[in-house]
Amino acid sequence: MTPEAQEAVKNFEFKLGELLALSLRGVPGGDFDRWHVTTLEVFNRYLPGTHYDERFSKISFQESGYLDHRRDPFAAGCEKAQACLEGAIEHIERFGLKTPKQKPKSGERGE
């Protein structure tokens, strides 16, 4: 695994650990909002334009008054986020990171 892929896995694992701690609180708040924004940035940095990035960005983390966490939309969002983060980690460990093709500079031919 490349150093950048190792760094990506480490960052995704860190975000996963944060999610597990925050989800135990059962309600979104300022800490959760910061986690969500910075996790979006991690996906954008390491897996931009992938289905992992897209799936994570569409997860809803609604607050709910449900006592049954199996029906709680916030808990369901956290479970989806966990699965997405775990999938991203597995993907990077198995396939590495794609290096984006650089566009040729003005006056150069792309070969």
Secondary structure, DSSP 8 states (H G I E B T S, - for coil): --HHHHHHHHHHHHHHHHHHHHHTT-S--HHHHHHHHHHHHHHHHHSTTSHHHHHHHT--------S-TTT-HHHHHHHHHHHHHHHHHHHHHHH----------TT----
